[in-house]
Amino acid sequence: MIQQNIVLSPTGGNEPMQLIKKEGVTLAYQDINPGSPPMLFVHGWGCDHTSFAQQAEFFRRSHRVVSVDLRGHGKSDAPHQDYTMATLADDLGWVCAELALTKPIVVGHSMGGNVVLELAARYPEIPASVVLIDSVILPHQSILDALQPMVEALRGPDYRAAYQQVLLAICLPDDDETRRAQLIASLPKAPQHVVASTFRNHLTDYDVTPAAAGCRVPIAYIGAAIALADLIQFRSLTPHLLTAQTLGSGHFSPLFVPDQINAMLSTFVELYSPAAKASRWANLRENQKKTIRRAVGNHAASIPQSGNKSLRETR
C-alpha cells in the first residue's frame, strides 16, 4: 500500500517523501517527474536518499527519478534483523514492481552499489543497466584486514566515532573541509544495529562473486582516488564491465564532484538506455540493408550484357 504525498522532509527540489509498506515494514522514497527512462538511485552505508540530491535535481529534467531510503535508513523502518545485500535487493525489486518502474537505470553509491549488483543478478529482468559508484568490490586483503577491528567497534558504545572514522579514511584531504565535516557530522542516518549489520554484510562477511558473475545487464563502475575495488578481478567475472574514475574527489563523489558524476551517468544513459539500444539496433539494421543493396548493385553492374550484344561489339 502506497501512502501518497506525505511530506517528511523537503529535499532535492522540495519534493515530498512517500511511504510504501512491504510486509509491515515502511519504506520511504522520493518520486520525481514521470519521464522516461526511469532512474533509480540507491544510497550507501548509513546514508539516505539525499546522497543523490544533486543527481536527482539534474536528471529530473528528462527522467523519472526515484531515490530510496533503504530498509533501516533515513525515514524507512529499521526492524531488528540481519541486513543482508540480498534482503535490500529484494526490497528494491519489490519497490520497482509496486511503482511500475519499467527497465530503470539503477545507480548505487558505496554499499548501494553492492545492493544494485545483487538486484541485477537476482532480478535480471528489472534493470536496463546498473552503475556502481565507488563501491567495495573484491577488495584487497589489506583493506579487509584494516576493516576487521571495526566489526566489534560498531557494536560498542562509541559506534558513531567508529563509523565516522571509516568514512574519514576514504575521504581526501583535498575534499572541501567544511562540507566534509558537515557531512560526516550528519551521519549515520541509521541506528546502530543497522550500521553494524550492513557493515559486516557488505564488507567483511560478504562474497560478491556470485552477484558479479551473475550480472548480465550493461554495467559501469565509477571509482575515486582511493581504490576500493579490484577492477581486474571484477572484469574477469563481469567481462562487459565499463570503468571510469573521478578526478580530485574521495568517496562521496556524487556530493563533492556532482558535475563529473552527472556527465558520466549521462554518457552511460545515452549508450545503454532501452531507447538508445533500440535506436542503435534500428541504425544497424538500416546500415545492413544499405550494405546489401550496394553489394547487389555492384554485383549486377559486374555481370556482362547479353551474349548477342557482345558478339556484335566484337565484329
C-alpha positions as CSV (number, residue, x, y, z in Angstrom):
1,M,0.0,0.0,0.0
2,I,1.4,3.4,-1.0
3,Q,0.7,6.5,1.1
4,Q,0.8,9.4,-1.2
5,N,2.0,13.0,-0.6
6,I,3.3,12.5,3.0
7,V,5.8,15.3,3.5
8,L,8.6,14.1,5.8
9,S,11.5,16.3,4.8
10,P,11.8,18.6,1.8
11,T,14.8,17.5,-0.2
12,G,16.1,17.7,-3.8
13,G,13.7,20.2,-5.3
14,N,11.4,20.3,-2.3
15,E,9.7,17.1,-3.4
16,P,7.8,15.1,-0.7
17,M,8.9,11.8,0.5
18,Q,6.4,9.0,0.1
19,L,5.9,5.8,2.0
20,I,5.1,2.2,1.0
21,K,4.6,-0.8,3.2
22,K,6.2,-4.2,2.5
23,E,5.0,-6.9,4.8
24,G,4.6,-4.4,7.6
25,V,7.9,-2.6,7.0
26,T,7.6,1.0,5.9
27,L,10.0,2.0,3.1
28,A,10.4,5.7,2.1
29,Y,11.2,7.0,-1.3
30,Q,11.1,10.2,-3.4
31,D,9.5,10.0,-6.9
32,I,10.1,12.9,-9.2
33,N,8.8,13.6,-12.8
34,P,7.0,10.9,-14.8
35,G,9.7,10.9,-17.5
36,S,11.3,8.1,-19.3
37,P,13.5,6.2,-19.0
38,P,13.3,5.9,-15.2
39,M,16.4,6.2,-13.0
40,L,16.6,4.6,-9.5
41,F,19.2,5.9,-7.0
42,V,20.4,3.8,-4.1
43,H,22.4,5.4,-1.3
44,G,25.3,3.9,0.6
45,W,26.1,2.7,4.1
46,G,24.5,4.7,6.9
47,C,23.2,7.3,4.4
48,D,19.9,8.2,2.9
49,H,18.4,9.4,-0.4
50,T,19.9,12.9,0.0
51,S,23.3,11.5,-1.0
52,F,22.0,11.7,-4.6
53,A,20.2,15.0,-4.2
54,Q,22.3,16.7,-6.9
55,Q,21.8,13.8,-9.4
56,A,18.0,13.8,-8.7
57,E,17.9,17.5,-9.4
58,F,19.9,17.1,-12.6
59,F,18.2,14.1,-14.1
60,R,14.7,15.2,-13.3
61,R,14.7,17.3,-16.4
62,S,14.4,14.3,-18.6
63,H,13.8,11.2,-16.5
64,R,11.5,9.9,-13.8
65,V,13.8,9.9,-10.8
66,V,13.2,7.6,-7.8
67,S,15.5,7.9,-4.8
68,V,15.0,5.4,-2.0
69,D,15.8,5.2,1.7
70,L,16.9,1.6,2.1
71,R,15.4,-0.5,4.8
72,G,16.9,0.7,8.1
73,H,18.0,4.0,6.8
74,G,16.6,7.5,6.7
75,K,12.8,7.6,7.0
76,S,12.3,3.9,6.4
77,D,11.6,1.5,9.2
78,A,14.5,-0.3,10.9
79,P,13.4,-3.6,12.3
80,H,15.8,-5.7,14.3
81,Q,17.0,-8.2,11.8
82,D,20.0,-9.2,9.7
83,Y,20.6,-6.6,7.0
84,T,22.0,-8.6,4.0
85,M,22.6,-7.3,0.5
86,A,20.1,-9.9,-0.7
87,T,17.4,-8.5,1.6
88,L,17.9,-5.0,0.5
89,A,18.0,-6.1,-3.2
90,D,14.7,-7.9,-2.7
91,D,13.2,-4.7,-1.3
92,L,14.4,-2.8,-4.4
93,G,12.9,-5.4,-6.7
94,W,9.6,-5.2,-4.9
95,V,9.6,-1.4,-5.0
96,C,10.2,-1.4,-8.7
97,A,7.2,-3.7,-9.2
98,E,5.0,-1.6,-6.9
99,L,5.9,1.7,-8.5
100,A,5.8,0.2,-12.1
101,L,9.4,1.2,-12.7
102,T,10.0,-0.4,-16.1
103,K,13.6,-1.1,-17.0
104,P,15.1,1.6,-14.8
105,I,18.8,2.6,-14.9
106,V,19.8,1.8,-11.4
107,V,22.7,3.7,-9.7
108,G,24.2,2.8,-6.4
109,H,26.8,4.6,-4.3
110,S,29.1,2.7,-1.9
111,M,27.1,-0.1,-0.3
112,G,24.2,0.9,-2.6
113,G,26.4,-0.4,-5.5
114,N,26.5,-3.8,-3.8
115,V,22.7,-3.8,-3.5
116,V,22.4,-2.8,-7.1
117,L,24.7,-5.6,-8.2
118,E,22.6,-8.1,-6.2
119,L,19.5,-6.7,-7.8
120,A,20.9,-7.2,-11.3
121,A,21.9,-10.8,-10.6
122,R,18.8,-11.8,-8.7
123,Y,16.3,-10.0,-10.9
124,P,17.9,-9.6,-14.3
125,E,14.5,-8.7,-15.9
126,I,14.2,-5.5,-13.8
127,P,17.1,-3.1,-14.6
128,A,18.0,-1.9,-18.0
129,S,21.5,-1.2,-16.7
130,V,23.4,-0.6,-13.5
131,V,26.1,1.8,-12.3
132,L,28.2,1.3,-9.1
133,I,29.9,4.4,-7.7
134,D,33.0,3.8,-5.5
135,S,31.6,0.5,-4.1
136,V,33.8,-2.0,-2.3
137,I,34.0,-4.9,-4.8
138,L,36.5,-7.7,-4.3
139,P,38.8,-5.6,-2.1
140,H,42.4,-6.5,-1.5
141,Q,43.1,-8.4,1.7
142,S,44.8,-5.4,3.2
143,I,41.6,-3.4,3.1
144,L,39.6,-6.2,4.8
145,D,42.3,-6.6,7.5
146,A,42.1,-2.8,8.2
147,L,38.3,-3.0,8.5
148,Q,38.0,-6.1,10.7
149,P,38.5,-4.3,14.0
150,M,35.6,-2.1,13.1
151,V,33.2,-5.0,13.3
152,E,33.4,-5.0,17.1
153,A,33.8,-1.3,17.4
154,L,30.4,-0.7,15.6
155,R,28.7,-2.9,18.2
156,G,30.1,-0.8,21.1
157,P,29.1,2.4,22.8
158,D,31.3,4.5,20.5
159,Y,29.9,3.2,17.3
160,R,29.3,6.7,15.9
161,A,33.0,7.5,16.3
162,A,34.0,4.2,14.6
163,Y,31.5,4.8,11.8
164,Q,32.9,8.3,11.2
165,Q,36.5,7.0,11.3
166,V,35.7,4.6,8.5
167,L,34.3,7.4,6.3
168,L,37.1,9.8,7.0
169,A,39.6,7.2,5.9
170,I,38.1,7.2,2.4
171,C,37.7,10.9,2.0
172,L,40.6,13.0,0.5
173,P,42.4,15.7,2.4
174,D,41.6,17.9,-0.6
175,D,37.9,17.5,-0.2
176,D,36.2,20.7,0.9
177,E,37.0,20.7,4.7
178,T,33.8,22.5,5.8
179,R,31.5,20.4,3.7
180,R,33.3,17.2,4.7
181,A,33.0,18.0,8.4
182,Q,29.3,18.8,8.0
183,L,28.6,15.6,6.1
184,I,30.4,13.3,8.5
185,A,28.7,15.0,11.5
186,S,25.3,14.4,9.9
187,L,25.9,10.6,9.6
188,P,24.9,7.9,10.2
189,K,21.3,8.2,9.2
190,A,20.7,4.7,10.5
191,P,20.5,3.2,14.1
192,Q,23.4,1.2,15.5
193,H,22.0,-2.3,14.8
194,V,21.6,-1.4,11.1
195,V,25.1,0.2,10.8
196,A,26.7,-2.8,12.4
197,S,24.8,-5.4,10.4
198,T,25.2,-3.7,7.0
199,F,28.9,-3.1,7.6
200,R,29.5,-6.8,8.1
201,N,27.2,-7.9,5.3
202,H,28.6,-5.8,2.6
203,L,32.3,-5.9,3.6
204,T,33.9,-8.3,6.0
205,D,31.4,-11.2,5.6
206,Y,30.3,-10.7,2.0
207,D,31.2,-12.7,-1.1
208,V,30.3,-10.6,-4.1
209,T,31.5,-13.2,-6.6
210,P,28.0,-14.8,-7.4
211,A,26.4,-11.4,-8.0
212,A,29.3,-10.2,-10.2
213,A,29.3,-13.4,-12.2
214,G,25.5,-13.3,-12.5
215,C,25.2,-9.8,-13.8
216,R,24.2,-9.8,-17.4
217,V,22.9,-6.3,-17.9
218,P,25.2,-3.3,-19.0
219,I,27.2,-2.3,-16.0
220,A,29.7,0.6,-15.2
221,Y,31.9,1.2,-12.2
222,I,33.0,4.8,-11.3
223,G,35.8,4.8,-8.9
224,A,37.5,7.6,-6.9
225,A,41.1,8.4,-5.9
226,I,41.3,5.7,-3.2
227,A,40.8,2.3,-4.9
228,L,38.2,0.2,-3.2
229,A,37.7,-2.4,-5.9
230,D,39.9,-4.9,-7.7
231,L,38.7,-4.0,-11.2
232,I,40.8,-6.7,-12.9
233,Q,39.2,-9.4,-10.9
234,F,35.8,-7.7,-11.2
235,R,36.1,-7.7,-15.0
236,S,37.2,-11.3,-15.0
237,L,33.7,-12.1,-13.5
238,T,31.8,-9.4,-15.4
239,P,33.6,-9.1,-18.8
240,H,31.3,-6.4,-20.1
241,L,32.1,-4.1,-17.2
242,L,32.9,-0.4,-18.1
243,T,35.1,1.6,-15.8
244,A,35.8,5.3,-15.1
245,Q,37.2,7.4,-12.3
246,T,36.5,10.9,-10.9
247,L,39.3,13.4,-10.5
248,G,40.0,15.2,-7.3
249,S,37.4,13.5,-5.1
250,G,37.2,11.0,-2.3
251,H,34.4,8.6,-1.6
252,F,31.5,11.0,-1.7
253,S,31.8,11.9,-5.3
254,P,28.1,12.4,-6.0
255,L,28.1,15.2,-3.5
256,F,31.6,16.7,-3.9
257,V,32.0,16.5,-7.7
258,P,28.4,16.2,-9.0
259,D,29.2,17.6,-12.4
260,Q,31.7,14.8,-13.1
261,I,29.2,12.1,-11.9
262,N,26.3,13.6,-13.8
263,A,28.4,13.8,-17.0
264,M,29.5,10.2,-16.7
265,L,26.0,9.0,-15.9
266,S,24.6,11.0,-18.9
267,T,27.0,9.3,-21.2
268,F,26.2,5.9,-19.9
269,V,22.4,6.6,-20.2
270,E,22.9,7.7,-23.8
271,L,24.7,4.4,-24.6
272,Y,22.7,1.9,-22.6
273,S,19.1,3.2,-22.1
274,P,16.4,1.0,-23.7
275,A,15.6,3.8,-26.2
276,A,19.3,4.2,-27.1
277,K,19.7,0.5,-27.6
278,A,16.6,0.4,-29.8
279,S,17.9,3.3,-31.9
280,R,21.3,1.6,-32.3
281,W,19.7,-1.6,-33.4
282,A,17.5,0.2,-35.9
283,N,20.5,2.0,-37.3
284,L,22.4,-1.2,-37.5
285,R,19.6,-2.9,-39.5
286,E,19.3,0.1,-41.8
287,N,23.1,0.1,-42.4
288,Q,22.9,-3.7,-43.1
289,K,20.2,-3.1,-45.7
290,K,22.2,-0.4,-47.4
291,T,25.3,-2.6,-47.4
292,I,23.2,-5.4,-49.0
293,R,21.7,-3.1,-51.6
294,R,25.2,-1.8,-52.5
295,A,26.6,-5.3,-52.8
296,V,23.7,-6.4,-55.0
297,G,24.1,-3.3,-57.2
298,N,27.8,-3.8,-57.6
299,H,27.3,-7.5,-58.5
300,A,24.7,-6.6,-61.1
301,A,27.0,-4.0,-62.6
302,S,29.8,-6.5,-63.0
303,I,27.7,-9.0,-65.0
304,P,28.3,-8.8,-68.8
305,Q,25.4,-7.8,-71.0
306,S,23.7,-10.4,-73.3
307,G,25.9,-12.7,-75.5
308,N,24.5,-11.3,-78.8
309,K,25.5,-7.7,-77.9
310,S,29.0,-8.9,-77.0
311,L,29.2,-10.6,-80.5
312,R,28.1,-7.5,-82.3
313,E,30.6,-5.4,-80.5
314,T,33.4,-7.7,-81.5
315,R,32.6,-7.7,-85.2
